[in-house]
Amino acid sequence: MHSYLISFELNQRNGNYAPFFKKIESIGANWANCTSSVYIIKSNLNANDILSILNQLLYRNDRLIVCHLSGHAAWSGIDYQISDWLNTNL
C-alpha cells in the first residue's frame, strides 16, 4: 500500500463537494485531512487511478493534484494527531 498526497482547489461557489470528500475517504484505506485542501491517504490504487476517480466529482474550474509519497516529508503547524499519523504512515 502506498501513500499519496491529494491537494485541491475547489472553485465552484455553492458546489456540492460532499461526494468528492466521501470518495477521498473511501478510496483510502487510511487517511488524514492535514489542511483544508490537503489529504494524505494510503491506497493500493496508483496516482493516475486516484486522479481519474476524483476528477469525475469536480467542476471544470477546480484543480487537483495527486502525488505518490516516498516516505520523506517535513511539516510545521500540523496538529499533534495529524503529525502522529504522518510519522506512522509515511
C-alpha positions, -999 to +999 in steps of 0.1 A: +000+000+000+013+034-009+009+069+005-005+097-017-009+135-012-041+148-026-043+186-029-072+205-044-086+240-051-124+239-051-137+269-070-174+263-077-193+286-054-222+266-038-208+235-054-217+201-040-184+187-029-196+162-003-193+132-028-157+143-035-147+142+002-165+109+007-147+094-022-113+105-010-120+089+024-134+057+008-105+051-017-080+055+011-077+025+034-064+050+059-064+088+055-056+121+072-071+155+064-040+176+070-052+210+060-084+224+045-072+214+010-048+185+016-054+149+024-028+121+026-042+086+020-029+051+019-042+032-011-035+002-034-045+024-064-019+044-083-019+082-087-035+082-121-063+060-110-070+082-079-069+113-101-093+098-126-118+087-099-117+121-080-117+142-111-151+129-121-165+146-090-151+181-096-162+211-116-144+223-147-127+252-129-114+231-099-078+219-096-065+186-083-031+170-079-023+135-066+014+128-057+029+094-047+049+100-015+083+084-010+082+085+028+104+116+033+085+146+045+086+176+068+058+198+082+051+226+105+019+238+123+001+205+119-018+193+149-004+165+171-028+138+159-021+145+122+017+147+129+015+113+147-005+099+117+021+112+093+050+097+113+033+063+113+021+062+077+047+079+056 
